[in-house]
């Protein structure tokens, strides 16, 4: 097989397991096929910058130390859409042609993109524009990429969230408090639902399922009747108020981001329940640190499979984990498509079966 030159980049928010995927791609490409692998720094920016901001990987990247590293050695960005790139004066310009030109200047034969649904949407559009063969690897702690049971980063984030609940529970019991844990997840509640079940939460609130304060109060009454004077509430950051209003905070540049639903609930529940409440916002702690065993395995399997797809000429595909196996699905069925929690799915049914209040059953 003729030698190929492939590029690889990480795009969107960081998470644990990205370096394990990079390691797997480099390992398989060099050892298996004798190809050259170029790392593109800071997502799409690496091909838009002049000179190009890239590095050639060699087998020094395939060490076990890389496997254990959190974050991404290539750097990443989750803003700066090349089709509407923000300028210092507040205007935007289209820099997509610079990305395509950078790819061609580097002389690449294919591009491996490690990203979530948003990154897949933007990068797939860029690749269509330039006729660039692309293979995607799903990553996001939110676990909301379509057609895959697991994305890189989810398992580690879930472990951190569950550990947080385990640490909050004794304090809640000691002080007879209602402890509220706000978790990441954007518009989906996969982390909150799984961590809440595993951590023994009494209430789990998700963006996908409406709830009422009366429903929460009823669950707390049941807890008290069982002889317990404390309770645990897990809420996803994108969860709306009982009136279906989003809670956001403004950041630099006027960008609105999710955050604050935990404190909102704390104020309401303290009044309604006449109880002492405390809030913990776990935030970016969920995205950092050493990747879990599952994330290392999934990232390694995804990386090897992605290179094999290129070798077989199967482009514009995304690798996925389905029913314990690595498969590939069309990029068009993943890019920009969000996989939400199923209100009638196995985990939602499990939570209800355990007596956990997760909102109004039957609500979409």
MIGU-303127 format. One record per atom (N, C-alpha, C): x, y, z. Coordinates in steps of 0.02 Angstrom, whole numbers, padded with zeros to 5 digits, always signed. Example, Ala and Ser with C-alpha at 12.3 -4.5 7.8 and 13.67 -1.06 7.14 Angstrom:
<recs>
+00660-00284+00390 +00615-00225+00390 +00660-00165+00390 +00642-00112+00354 +00684-00053+00357 +00645+00002+00394 
</recs>
This chain:
<recs>
+00042-00060+00000 +00000+00000+00000 +00044+00062+00000 +00027+00110-00043 +00066+00171-00048 +00064+00209+00018 +00120+00242+00032 +00124+00280+00094 +00076+00339+00092 +00041+00350+00146 -00006+00406+00151 +00019+00456+00203 -00006+00516+00197 +00005+00569+00246 -00064+00587+00273 -00075+00574+00337 -00139+00590+00367 -00131+00641+00422 -00181+00682+00431 -00182+00732+00484 -00231+00712+00537 -00220+00737+00598 -00266+00723+00653 -00271+00785+00696 -00332+00801+00718 -00343+00859+00761 -00396+00843+00813 -00394+00880+00868 -00446+00877+00919 -00483+00943+00918 -00550+00940+00921 -00590+01001+00915 -00645+01001+00968 -00665+01061+00990 -00716+01067+01041 -00686+01063+01111 -00728+01053+01161 -00703+01049+01229 -00658+00990+01240 -00610+00997+01286 -00565+00942+01301 -00600+00891+01345 -00571+00833+01351 -00596+00781+01396 -00541+00729+01404 -00550+00685+01452 -00501+00632+01463 -00507+00579+01409 -00451+00555+01385 -00450+00502+01334 -00429+00526+01265 -00423+00591+01255 -00404+00617+01189 -00334+00594+01170 -00287+00598+01217 -00219+00577+01201 -00214+00502+01188 -00257+00464+01220 -00258+00392+01207 -00279+00378+01135 -00327+00418+01110 -00348+00411+01041 -00293+00432+00993 -00260+00489+01008 -00203+00511+00967 -00150+00456+00964 -00135+00428+01021 -00084+00375+01026 -00103+00316+00981 -00167+00297+00983 -00189+00239+00944 -00184+00253+00869 -00203+00313+00847 -00199+00330+00776 -00127+00328+00753 -00082+00358+00791 -00011+00360+00772 +00018+00289+00771 +00002+00251+00822 +00027+00183+00827 +00007+00141+00767 -00059+00142+00753 -00085+00100+00698 -00059+00124+00630 -00058+00190+00620 -00038+00217+00555 +00035+00202+00540 +00079+00211+00589 +00151+00202+00577 +00169+00128+00578 +00148+00092+00630 +00167+00021+00635 +00130-00022+00584 +00066-00007+00574 +00026-00049+00531 +00033-00035+00457 +00045+00029+00439 +00044+00046+00368 +00105+00086+00345 +00148+00108+00392 +00206+00147+00372 +00189+00217+00348 +00134+00245+00372 +00112+00312+00352 +00145+00366+00394 +00140+00427+00370 +00159+00486+00409 +00096+00516+00441 +00104+00539+00504 +00047+00567+00540 +00066+00637+00564 +00024+00685+00548 +00036+00755+00567 -00018+00778+00616 +00004+00801+00674 -00043+00829+00722 -00056+00902+00706 -00118+00921+00705 -00139+00990+00690 -00159+01023+00755 -00125+01077+00772 -00134+01108+00838 -00195+01154+00840 -00228+01153+00898 -00284+01197+00912 -00340+01191+00861 -00360+01129+00848 -00416+01117+00804 -00404+01143+00734 -00456+01175+00706 -00452+01200+00637 -00400+01257+00630 -00383+01290+00685 -00335+01345+00682 -00267+01324+00655 -00247+01263+00669 -00181+01240+00647 -00173+01242+00572 -00227+01231+00535 -00223+01234+00462 -00240+01303+00435 -00267+01347+00477 -00283+01415+00456 -00225+01463+00469 -00183+01446+00518 -00126+01490+00534 -00073+01486+00479 -00036+01540+00471 +00021+01542+00426 +00080+01569+00463 +00135+01530+00471 +00142+01463+00443 +00096+01413+00478 +00087+01356+00446 +00045+01304+00475 +00070+01285+00544 +00023+01273+00589 +00041+01254+00658 +00029+01179+00666 +00078+01140+00644 +00072+01068+00644 +00137+01037+00668 +00133+00972+00684 +00193+00935+00703 +00187+00864+00675 +00244+00835+00657 +00242+00766+00634 +00253+00720+00694 +00208+00672+00701 +00213+00624+00756 +00259+00566+00737 +00294+00541+00787 +00332+00479+00777 +00313+00431+00833 +00349+00376+00839 +00329+00324+00887 +00341+00345+00960 +00373+00403+00971 +00379+00426+01040 +00311+00443+01070 +00261+00451+01027 +00193+00469+01051 +00156+00408+01077 +00180+00348+01064 +00141+00288+01081 +00161+00259+01148 +00192+00298+01191 +00211+00273+01257 +00150+00268+01303 +00159+00231+01357 +00105+00225+01406 +00091+00290+01442 +00142+00333+01448 +00131+00398+01480 +00079+00439+01443 +00081+00437+01377 +00032+00473+01336 -00038+00445+01349 -00042+00380+01356 -00106+00346+01368 -00141+00372+01431 -00101+00390+01480 -00127+00411+01545 -00141+00486+01551 -00120+00525+01501 -00125+00598+01506 -00197+00622+01493 -00219+00670+01535 -00283+00703+01522 -00274+00758+01471 -00329+00789+01452 -00327+00844+01404 -00306+00820+01335 -00277+00865+01295 -00252+00848+01229 -00185+00882+01216 -00137+00844+01197 -00070+00872+01184 -00070+00918+01123 -00122+00915+01081 -00126+00957+01022 -00159+01024+01037 -00193+01030+01093 -00232+01089+01106 -00298+01085+01068 -00346+01126+01088 -00412+01125+01056 -00447+01191+01065 -00496+01204+01024 -00537+01264+01030 -00610+01244+01023 -00654+01280+01058 -00725+01267+01051 -00763+01330+01030 -00726+01376+00999 -00757+01435+00969 -00713+01457+00910 -00736+01504+00871 -00698+01525+00813 -00717+01485+00751 -00782+01480+00736 -00807+01446+00677 -00772+01475+00615 -00736+01434+00576 -00701+01461+00517 -00747+01495+00467 -00810+01476+00466 -00858+01506+00419 -00882+01575+00444 -00873+01588+00508 -00892+01653+00536 -00843+01669+00592 -00780+01679+00573 -00726+01687+00621 -00729+01757+00652 -00730+01761+00719 -00737+01827+00752 -00672+01868+00748 -00680+01930+00731 -00624+01976+00726 -00624+02024+00786 -00566+02056+00800 -00561+02101+00859 -00612+02158+00859 -00634+02179+00800 -00681+02235+00797 -00754+02213+00804 -00765+02148+00816 -00832+02124+00825 -00864+02096+00762 -00832+02104+00705 -00858+02077+00643 -00836+02004+00636 -00863+01970+00586 -00842+01901+00571 -00823+01896+00498 -00777+01851+00483 -00756+01839+00414 -00756+01763+00401 -00760+01745+00338 -00757+01675+00318 -00685+01656+00304 -00657+01611+00346 -00588+01588+00338 -00585+01515+00315 -00641+01490+00292 -00643+01419+00273 -00593+01402+00217 -00583+01448+00170 -00537+01435+00115 -00465+01427+00141 -00449+01462+00196 -00382+01456+00225 -00371+01386+00253 -00423+01357+00283 -00419+01289+00309 -00405+01240+00252 -00443+01246+00198 -00434+01201+00141 -00364+01209+00111 -00342+01271+00104 -00276+01284+00076 -00221+01255+00120 -00231+01259+00187 -00182+01231+00233 -00177+01156+00227 -00235+01123+00218 -00236+01050+00209 -00197+01031+00147 -00208+01068+00093 -00175+01052+00029 -00100+01068+00033 -00083+01122+00068 -00012+01139+00076 +00027+01085+00112 -00007+01053+00161 +00025+01000+00200 +00028+00935+00160 -00010+00930+00106 -00008+00871+00063 -00038+00810+00095 -00093+00819+00131 -00124+00763+00166 -00170+00723+00120 -00178+00659+00138 -00223+00614+00101 -00290+00605+00136 -00293+00619+00201 -00355+00611+00240 -00347+00647+00306 -00403+00659+00338 -00403+00695+00402 -00444+00656+00453 -00414+00646+00512 -00450+00615+00568 -00470+00671+00616 -00535+00676+00629 -00561+00728+00673 -00589+00696+00736 -00563+00717+00793 -00589+00693+00858 -00631+00750+00886 -00696+00741+00889 -00739+00795+00912 -00809+00772+00929 -00849+00819+00954 -00919+00805+00969 -00963+00821+00910 -01029+00822+00922 -01076+00832+00866 -01067+00901+00834 -01054+00952+00874 -01044+01019+00846 -00981+01024+00804 -00927+00996+00830 -00864+00996+00792 -00871+00955+00727 -00906+00899+00731 -00917+00858+00672 -00955+00898+00619 -01003+00937+00641 -01043+00977+00594 -00999+01027+00557 -00959+01064+00594 -00917+01116+00563 -00862+01084+00521 -00827+01034+00548 -00772+01004+00511 -00796+00966+00449 -00854+00935+00453 -00880+00899+00394 -00897+00949+00339 -00922+01007+00358 -00937+01059+00309 -00872+01084+00276 -00820+01095+00317 -00756+01115+00290 -00728+01063+00242 -00734+01000+00260 -00706+00947+00219 -00745+00939+00154 -00811+00948+00157 -00850+00946+00095 -00829+01002+00048 -00817+01060+00077 -00797+01118+00038 -00732+01105+00000 -00685+01072+00033 -00619+01061+00003 -00610+00993-00028 -00662+00951-00028 -00654+00883-00053 -00605+00843-00012 -00606+00854+00054 -00558+00822+00100 -00589+00758+00128 -00556+00700+00119 -00581+00638+00149 -00573+00642+00226 -00627+00627+00261 -00627+00635+00334 -00654+00573+00369 -00624+00556+00425 -00650+00505+00470 -00656+00536+00540 -00713+00527+00572 -00725+00557+00637 -00720+00507+00694 -00697+00532+00751 -00695+00494+00813 -00734+00534+00865 -00787+00505+00894 -00830+00543+00940 -00800+00551+01009 -00802+00613+01034 -00780+00627+01102 -00825+00681+01131 -00844+00673+01192 -00879+00724+01231 -00901+00693+01297 -00891+00730+01351 -00914+00705+01416 -00990+00700+01417 -01024+00739+01374 -01097+00740+01374 -01127+00675+01347 -01088+00638+01309 -01109+00574+01280 -01170+00581+01235 -01173+00637+01199 -01233+00651+01159 -01222+00644+01084 -01168+00611+01064 -01156+00599+00992 -01201+00543+00968 -01233+00554+00912 -01281+00505+00885 -01247+00440+00865 -01283+00386+00874 -01264+00319+00850 -01205+00287+00885 -01185+00313+00942 -01133+00279+00981 -01155+00275+01054 -01145+00216+01084 -01163+00208+01154 -01118+00248+01199 -01055+00255+01178 -01006+00291+01219 -00964+00336+01174 -00950+00396+01199 -00902+00441+01169 -00842+00446+01216 -00784+00461+01189 -00725+00469+01231 -00737+00525+01282 -00719+00513+01344 -00725+00563+01396 -00784+00554+01443 -00836+00520+01420 -00896+00512+01460 -00884+00470+01522 -00850+00415+01514 -00839+00369+01570 -00800+00403+01627 -00748+00441+01610 -00709+00476+01661 -00751+00528+01696 -00788+00568+01658 -00831+00619+01688 -00883+00588+01734 -00910+00532+01713 -00960+00497+01754 -00930+00473+01820 -00869+00448+01817 -00836+00426+01879 -00824+00483+01927 -00803+00541+01900 -00792+00599+01942 -00857+00622+01974 -00911+00623+01935 -00977+00644+01961 -01002+00598+02016 -00993+00533+02005 -01016+00484+02055 -00976+00490+02119 -00911+00501+02112 -00869+00510+02172 -00890+00572+02211 -00910+00624+02174 -00933+00685+02208 -00995+00672+02249 -01042+00633+02221 -01102+00616+02258 -01085+00575+02320 -01038+00528+02312 -01018+00487+02369 -00987+00530+02425 -00954+00583+02406 -00923+00627+02457 -00974+00675+02487 -01025+00693+02450 -01075+00739+02476 -01124+00703+02523 -01136+00640+02511 -01187+00604+02549 -01174+00604+02625 -01114+00590+02648 -01103+00591+02720 -01114+00659+02752 -01094+00712+02715 -01105+00779+02741 -01179+00795+02745 -01216+00774+02693 -01289+00784+02695 -01320+00750+02755 -01299+00688+02768 -01327+00651+02825 -01307+00682+02891 -01244+00704+02896 -01219+00731+02959 -01255+00795+02980 -01272+00837+02930 -01302+00902+02945 -01376+00905+02929 -01405+00849+02910 -01477+00846+02892 -01493+00897+02838 -01454+00897+02785 -01461+00946+02732 -01486+00915+02667 -01511+00958+02624 -01525+00940+02555 -01464+00963+02514 -01426+00916+02488 -01367+00931+02448 -01385+00929+02374 -01369+00982+02338 -01384+00987+02267 -01318+00988+02228 -01312+00942+02181 -01252+00937+02140 -01270+00955+02068 -01240+01008+02042 -01251+01028+01973 -01195+01001+01929 -01214+00964+01878 -01166+00931+01834 -01168+00959+01764 -01113+00950+01727 -01111+00970+01657 -01155+00924+01615 -01162+00943+01552 -01202+00903+01506 -01235+00942+01451 -01231+01008+01456 -01264+01052+01406 -01338+01035+01401 -01361+01017+01341 -01433+01008+01331 -01457+00937+01343 -01413+00894+01368 -01433+00825+01382 -01415+00806+01454 -01447+00754+01479 -01438+00735+01549 -01407+00668+01561 -01366+00643+01513 -01337+00577+01520 -01294+00571+01583 -01251+00620+01596 -01208+00617+01655 -01250+00618+01718 -01297+00664+01722 -01338+00671+01783 -01378+00608+01797 -01408+00579+01745 -01450+00520+01755 -01409+00461+01779 -01353+00447+01745 -01313+00389+01764 -01279+00399+01832 -01250+00458+01843 -01217+00470+01907 -01267+00472+01964 -01326+00500+01951 -01377+00503+02003 -01400+00434+02025 -01410+00390+01977 -01430+00321+01994 -01374+00286+02032 -01313+00291+02005 -01257+00256+02037 -01241+00285+02106 -01255+00350+02117 -01238+00381+02180 -01295+00381+02231 -01352+00354+02212 -01408+00350+02260 -01445+00415+02271 -01452+00455+02218 -01488+00518+02224 -01562+00506+02236 -01594+00554+02268 -01667+00551+02279 -01705+00586+02223 -01673+00636+02193 -01703+00675+02139 -01650+00685+02085 -01668+00673+02022 -01625+00686+01965 -01664+00728+01915 -01638+00785+01899 -01673+00830+01853 -01633+00838+01789 -01668+00830+01732 -01636+00827+01667 -01667+00878+01619 -01630+00901+01569 -01659+00947+01520 -01716+00916+01481 -01715+00850+01473 -01764+00817+01430 -01832+00806+01462 -01836+00809+01529 -01898+00791+01562 -01921+00848+01608 -01980+00876+01596 -02006+00929+01639 -02018+00903+01710 -02017+00948+01758 -02029+00929+01827 -02070+00984+01861 -02092+00970+01922 -02126+01021+01962 -02095+01023+02031 -02097+01081+02062 -02072+01086+02131 -02115+01044+02178 -02178+01038+02163 -02223+00995+02203 -02201+00923+02199 -02178+00902+02139 -02155+00833+02131 -02092+00820+02172 -02048+00870+02174 -01988+00863+02216 -02007+00860+02289 -02052+00905+02310 -02073+00907+02380 -02105+00841+02401 -02143+00811+02356 -02175+00747+02371 -02122+00693+02383 -02070+00693+02342 -02016+00644+02351 -01981+00654+02418 -01969+00717+02436 -01937+00731+02501 -01981+00710+02559 -02047+00717+02551 -02093+00694+02603 -02088+00618+02612 -02080+00583+02557 -02071+00510+02560 -02006+00492+02595 -01953+00531+02581 -01889+00519+02613 -01895+00529+02688 -01928+00581+02709 -01938+00594+02781 -01979+00539+02814 -02029+00516+02778 -02072+00463+02805 -02033+00398+02814 -01980+00391+02775 -01937+00331+02781 -01887+00338+02838 -01888+00396+02871 -01845+00406+02929 -01779+00438+02915 -01774+00470+02856 -01712+00503+02837 -01721+00578+02837 -01672+00615+02863 -01678+00687+02869 -01633+00725+02819 -01608+00690+02770 -01567+00722+02720 -01586+00695+02651 -01564+00730+02599 -01581+00708+02531 -01527+00733+02483 -01523+00698+02425 -01475+00715+02373 -01511+00731+02308 -01494+00787+02280 -01523+00809+02216 -01467+00816+02165 -01475+00785+02107 -01427+00792+02053 -01463+00826+01995 -01434+00880+01969 -01466+00918+01915 -01416+00932+01860 -01437+00924+01799 -01395+00939+01741 -01396+01014+01728 -01339+01042+01708 -01332+01114+01700 -01382+01144+01650 -01403+01105+01601 -01449+01130+01550 -01522+01121+01569 -01534+01097+01630 -01603+01087+01653 -01636+01155+01661 -01698+01160+01640 -01736+01222+01644 -01772+01226+01712 -01800+01284+01725 -01841+01293+01785 -01906+01254+01776 -01947+01251+01829 -02011+01217+01823 -02056+01249+01771 -02042+01311+01753 -02080+01347+01702 -02047+01342+01633 -01996+01298+01628 -01960+01285+01565 -01921+01345+01541 -01891+01382+01587 -01848+01438+01570 -01776+01418+01583 -01731+01436+01537 -01661+01419+01544 -01626+01466+01593 -01579+01439+01630 -01538+01478+01676 -01468+01482+01646 -01446+01543+01631 -01380+01552+01601 -01343+01609+01636 -01278+01611+01626 -01236+01665+01651 -01196+01694+01593 -01182+01758+01596 -01144+01792+01543 -01069+01787+01557 -01032+01771+01506 -00959+01767+01512 -00927+01820+01468 -00862+01819+01464 -00826+01870+01424 -00851+01870+01352 -00857+01929+01325 -00882+01935+01258 -00957+01931+01252 -00991+01929+01310 -01064+01926+01309 -01093+01858+01295 -01050+01805+01296 -01074+01738+01282 -01114+01711+01341 -01173+01685+01327 -01216+01656+01378 -01204+01581+01382 -01190+01556+01442 -01178+01485+01452 -01223+01460+01508 -01237+01395+01505 -01277+01365+01558 -01241+01370+01624 -01280+01377+01677 -01252+01380+01745 -01298+01419+01790 -01310+01392+01849 -01351+01427+01897 -01414+01391+01918 -01430+01336+01883 -01491+01300+01901 -01487+01270+01971 -01427+01252+01993 -01419+01224+02060 -01437+01275+02113 -01413+01337+02106 -01428+01389+02154 -01501+01411+02150 -01529+01410+02091 -01601+01425+02083 -01642+01375+02123 -01627+01311+02115 -01664+01259+02152 -01653+01264+02227 -01591+01281+02246 -01576+01288+02317 -01622+01340+02350 -01629+01397+02318 -01672+01450+02345 -01744+01428+02350 -01769+01396+02297 -01839+01375+02297 -01852+01320+02347 -01808+01271+02350 -01820+01214+02394 -01811+01233+02467 -01766+01278+02482 -01757+01300+02552 -01821+01331+02578 -01856+01368+02534 -01918+01400+02554 -01975+01350+02560 -01981+01308+02509 -02037+01260+02507 -02030+01207+02561 -01970+01180+02570 -01960+01124+02616 -01942+01145+02686 -01927+01210+02695 -01903+01234+02759 -01842+01193+02781 -01798+01182+02732 -01739+01140+02743 -01676+01179+02727 -01621+01157+02756 -01556+01187+02742 -01528+01155+02679 -01510+01197+02630 -01485+01171+02566 -01414+01196+02554 -01376+01156+02517 -01309+01174+02496 -01301+01153+02423 -01262+01192+02386 -01252+01179+02314 -01178+01168+02299 -01165+01117+02259 -01098+01106+02232 -01103+01105+02156 -01064+01148+02124 -01061+01149+02050 -00995+01117+02030 -00998+01058+02002 -00937+01020+01990 -00896+01049+01932 -00929+01075+01881 -00895+01110+01827 -00842+01070+01791 -00787+01105+01774 -00737+01076+01730 -00695+01021+01763 -00704+01010+01827 -00670+00954+01860 -00689+00889+01824 -00748+00887+01795 -00771+00826+01761 -00733+00812+01696 -00702+00863+01668 -00669+00855+01603 -00595+00840+01609 -00566+00851+01666 -00494+00844+01672 -00472+00779+01705 -00407+00772+01712 -00379+00716+01749 -00364+00655+01706 -00338+00604+01739 -00319+00542+01707 -00381+00505+01681 -00380+00481+01619 -00438+00446+01592 -00450+00379+01626 -00513+00361+01630 -00532+00297+01659 -00510+00239+01614 -00515+00180+01641 -00498+00120+01602 -00542+00115+01540 -00608+00128+01548 -00653+00122+01491 -00636+00173+01437 -00621+00235+01457 -00605+00285+01407 -00540+00268+01370 -00493+00239+01405 -00430+00219+01372 -00444+00164+01321 -00486+00116+01339 -00502+00061+01294 -00540+00086+01233 -00592+00127+01245 -00633+00151+01190 -00592+00195+01143 -00552+00240+01172 -00510+00284+01132 -00461+00244+01090 -00432+00192+01119 -00384+00150+01082 -00418+00113+01025 -00477+00085+01039 -00514+00049+00988 -00536+00095+00932 -00559+00155+00950 -00581+00204+00900 -00523+00225+00855 -00465+00238+00886 -00408+00261+00847 -00384+00210+00797 -00378+00147+00818 -00357+00094+00772 -00407+00086+00715 -00471+00085+00733 -00523+00075+00682 -00525+00132+00632 -00514+00193+00656 -00515+00251+00611 -00461+00246+00557 -00401+00225+00577 -00347+00217+00529 -00363+00161+00480 -00392+00107+00505 -00410+00052+00460 -00463+00073+00410 -00509+00118+00430 -00558+00143+00383 -00524+00180+00325 -00474+00221+00342 -00438+00258+00290 -00402+00209+00244 -00373+00158+00273 -00337+00108+00233 -00384+00072+00185 -00446+00063+00206 -00496+00029+00164 -00532+00076+00116 -00515+00140+00121 -00547+00188+00076 -00617+00207+00097 -00636+00193+00159 -00703+00209+00184 -00701+00277+00219 -00714+00328+00180 -00709+00397+00205 -00779+00425+00221 -00777+00484+00252 -00839+00517+00274 -00880+00471+00319 -00844+00439+00365 -00875+00394+00414 -00855+00418+00484 -00894+00395+00533 -00878+00408+00603 -00878+00340+00639 -00825+00328+00678 -00823+00266+00716 -00872+00271+00774 -00898+00215+00796 -00948+00214+00849 -00943+00150+00888 -00967+00153+00951 -00969+00094+00994 -01042+00073+01001 -01059+00014+00975 -01127-00010+00977 -01128-00083+01000 -01163-00095+01055 -01173-00163+01081 -01107-00200+01090 -01057-00165+01116 -00993-00196+01132 -00946-00204+01074 -00961-00173+01017 -00918-00179+00959 -00905-00111+00928 -00848-00104+00893 -00834-00043+00857 -00860-00050+00786 -00900-00001+00765 -00929+00000+00698 -00917+00069+00668 -00941+00080+00608 -00937+00146+00578 -01004+00164+00547 -01021+00229+00551 -01085+00254+00526 -01071+00314+00482 -01118+00332+00438 -01107+00389+00394 -01098+00454+00433 -01051+00495+00413 -01038+00559+00445 -01101+00603+00444 -01140+00598+00390 -01200+00639+00384 -01252+00623+00436 -01249+00563+00467 -01297+00544+00517 -01274+00561+00588 -01216+00593+00594 -01187+00610+00659 -01178+00685+00666 -01153+00717+00613 -01135+00788+00616 -01195+00831+00635 -01188+00867+00691 -01240+00913+00712 -01302+00882+00741 -01301+00816+00752 -01360+00781+00779 -01347+00762+00852 -01393+00781+00896 -01384+00770+00967 -01425+00710+00990 -01393+00666+01028 -01427+00607+01057 -01449+00624+01129 -01512+00632+01139 -01538+00651+01205 -01556+00590+01247 -01568+00601+01310 -01592+00548+01354 -01662+00528+01333 -01673+00464+01329 -01740+00438+01313 -01782+00436+01377 -01835+00476+01382 -01876+00477+01443 -01907+00409+01459 -01910+00365+01409 -01939+00299+01419 -01885+00244+01415 -01822+00263+01413 -01768+00215+01406 -01754+00175+01469 -01705+00131+01463 -01690+00085+01518 -01668+00121+01582 -01626+00172+01575 -01601+00207+01635 -01655+00249+01667 -01696+00282+01626 -01752+00321+01655 -01800+00276+01691 -01814+00218+01662 -01858+00169+01695 -01827+00142+01759 -01762+00132+01757 -01727+00108+01817 -01733+00159+01874 -01722+00223+01857 -01727+00275+01908 -01797+00276+01939 -01848+00274+01897 -01916+00274+01923 -01929+00212+01966 -01902+00155+01944 -01912+00093+01981 -01879+00095+02049 -01827+00137+02057 -01793+00144+02121 -01825+00198+02165 -01878+00229+02139 -01912+00280+02178 -01882+00349+02170 -01835+00358+02124 -01804+00423+02113 -01852+00467+02073 -01860+00529+02094 -01902+00575+02056 -01860+00605+02000 -01881+00593+01937 -01845+00621+01880 -01890+00666+01838 -01945+00687+01867 -01991+00730+01830 -02056+00695+01816 -02096+00726+01774 -02163+00700+01759 -02159+00643+01709 -02175+00584+01730 -02174+00526+01687 -02223+00536+01631 -02201+00521+01570 -02244+00528+01513 -02234+00593+01476 -02197+00641+01508 -02185+00705+01475 -02128+00696+01426 -02133+00728+01369 -02081+00721+01318 -02025+00770+01332 
</recs>
